[in-house]
């Protein structure tokens, strides 16, 4: 109306329609507010005091159908927050200790893990069927059936937050698929009037991502599981996470890691001609980074999706560099990562040193994440046993020989937890990954 007044005109057809629509919406809202106030008054009149002489009875009286306010969403429970992955480890601990103490895992969880009732719900069987509700902490709702998946996902998310592969954001593809890729571009040319246009063809081939599996076994004493405190739970969780992280991160970036048919993929740096640092100063690094980016330009690849991967120690050194005026050379980088010259940086201490010796420096790897495919099952499978015999070696014999020494878990009061993850990767372009070898910038 103000705009129409300023023009000295009446509303046009479009403005009339908009005005009438808004006016109708305002009237409907005002009418609905009247109904809501009446509903609010009715709910207040229906409210009943909490009954019961103990917390359980009081909780029941607050619940839907429990004699309390029927508008209530259910009982209120207070639980201690625990670190990610702890409930997952508690499920394993309850299964083991329940077996050892001749009690059901659910009863063990109820007695020792009362602050995380979800653990008992996962282990309690059978669960009566019900409609899906909003309070999965009670066994009257079918929402409890989602808890095992939630706990497993909790462990997976803990893993994803730490692995280089998951933090890069690579192109996601399924397992066992064939992907076409372009290996040569068609050409074009300037053409004069009535000139002949060039005819050309690109070149295509295909790549296949087969499934591969990483697995690790972490043995520990039964006493640790039996008398474990929250700190012991953290130890179990961290042991599982580190076993998966180290293998994936190391083999993803190690230039010496070649493909093993049916077992594991080659690293993304395998077969790549490295660049060697021109020195150790900030100016040397800028020159080296320019040379590295020049490889992408020569391959006619853009810098979209480009990320750098380096050790946390090297990132810290970049953050500590100062020029002659005391100003930071790279103000946006720290031990946790950040950016260098606008390029995102991922940090990890699971990067293999050049030549295997820290004295020779560590690689700085540049990855065009759009040109690296990742197939990942999306979960970590965990099994536990105390009956097996293990060769306590990071490189066990396969197959076993007469000289193989096996350790009985049962005889030694040990328990072993095995973690497995199906994952593989493949470069879609030969120039998708470049790296500086033996970086020792100060």
Beta strands, then each sheet from edge to edge (+ up, - down):
strand 1: 171-172
strand 2: 177-184
strand 3: 203-209
strand 4: 213-221
strand 5: 275-276
strand 6: 306-310
strand 7: 333-334
strand 8: 337-340
strand 9: 343-347
strand 10: 362-368
strand 11: 372-376
strand 12: 381-385
strand 13: 389-390
strand 14: 407-408
strand 15: 414-427
strand 16: 433-439
sheet 1: 1+ 11+ 15- 4+
sheet 2: 1+ 11+ 15- 12+
sheet 3: 2+ 3-
sheet 4: 5+ 16+ 10- 6+ 9+ 8- 7+
sheet 5: 13+ 14-
end
